[in-house]
């Protein structure tokens, strides 16, 4: 371990590698257009590996992954993470079991966020794929995916998310005209939740189109 740093650099390298591999795949799907989106991975109890702001997510290298603390402040770096970093760290602070947070901007997510901003949620019910969400064992259930108003005030958004988390179990949420946040205990679980939401939102949009 390098004792000049307040974290284990080998652990950072491992987390960065995991983020890079997965985010390149998500970028190839078109879910991170125009340098949008941000991704993070818990390193230890105090430090989070997160993407540097403004980088092309399809071309990430280890230099594009930095460290922040649980308040979203840079650790041992002059690099800058996304303005939305607080939306990541609030989840890590609240739930010690959360190990990964993924935020993407696919077309499906963004269109759905606009269509369902009025009711403030997307009602997902009866789909077999609801079993993809941790703890769900049957399709005979429903999930309300919240849709939050967009804001550049991350403290306001974070407070709204906290209120929702007080009321219901959540695996993700949409922001109007923006994109989707999903999380999990580790990268595979977070990615499974992200992909499940993407598929289910696509189904809802297609049903809506066919029912016109």
Long-range contacts (C-beta under 8 A, 24 or more apart in sequence): 5-76, 6-46, 6-47, 6-75, 6-76, 7-43, 7-44, 7-46, 7-47, 7-67, 7-75, 7-76, 8-43, 8-44, 11-43, 11-44, 12-43, 12-49, 12-65, 12-67, 13-62, 15-41, 15-42, 15-43, 15-49, 15-65, 16-49, 16-62, 16-65, 17-62, 18-187, 19-49, 19-51, 19-60, 19-65, 19-187, 20-60, 20-61, 20-62, 20-64, 20-65, 22-102, 22-187, 22-191, 23-51, 23-57, 23-58, 23-60, 24-57, 24-58, 24-59, 24-60, 26-57, 26-102, 26-104, 26-191, 26-194, 27-56, 27-57, 27-58, 28-58, 29-106, 30-106, 30-107, 31-104, 31-105, 31-106, 31-109, 31-198, 32-57, 32-58, 32-104, 32-105, 33-105, 36-105, 36-179, 37-103, 37-104, 37-105, 37-179, 38-81, 38-82, 38-84, 38-85, 38-88, 38-103, 39-101, 39-102, 39-103, 40-85, 40-88, 40-92, 40-100, 40-101, 41-99, 41-100, 41-187, 42-92, 42-98, 42-99, 42-100, 43-67, 45-96, 46-70, 47-75, 48-88, 48-89, 48-92, 50-81, 50-82, 50-85, 50-88, 51-81, 51-82, 52-79, 52-80, 52-81, 53-80, 53-81, 53-82, 53-83, 83-152, 83-154, 84-154, 85-154, 86-154, 86-155, 86-157, 86-158, 87-154, 87-157, 87-158, 87-161, 87-181, 90-158, 90-161, 90-162, 91-183, 94-162, 94-165, 97-185, 98-183, 98-184, 98-185, 99-184, 99-185, 99-186, 99-187, 99-190, 100-183, 100-184, 100-185, 100-186, 100-187, 100-189, 100-190, 100-191, 101-181, 101-182, 101-183, 101-190, 102-181, 102-182, 102-183, 102-190, 102-191, 102-194, 103-179, 103-180, 103-181, 103-182, 104-179, 104-180, 104-194, 105-178, 105-179, 105-180, 106-179, 106-180, 106-198, 108-198, 108-201, 108-202, 108-205, 109-174, 109-179, 109-180, 109-197, 109-198, 109-201, 110-177, 110-178, 110-179, 111-205, 112-174, 112-201, 112-204, 112-205, 113-147, 113-174, 113-175, 113-176, 113-177, 113-178, 113-179, 113-180, 114-176, 114-177, 115-205, 115-208, 116-147, 116-174, 117-147, 117-149, 117-176, 117-177, 119-147, 120-146, 120-147, 120-148, 121-145, 121-146, 121-147, 122-147, 122-174, 122-201, 122-204, 124-200, 124-204, 127-200, 127-203, 129-196, 129-199, 129-200, 130-196, 130-200, 132-192, 132-193, 132-195, 132-196, 133-171, 133-193, 133-196, 134-171, 134-184, 134-185, 134-189, 134-193, 135-169, 143-171, 144-168, 145-172, 145-173, 145-174, 145-197, 145-201, 146-170, 146-173, 146-174, 147-173, 147-174, 147-175, 147-176, 148-173, 148-174, 148-175, 148-176, 149-175, 149-176, 150-175, 150-176, 150-177, 150-178, 171-197, 172-197
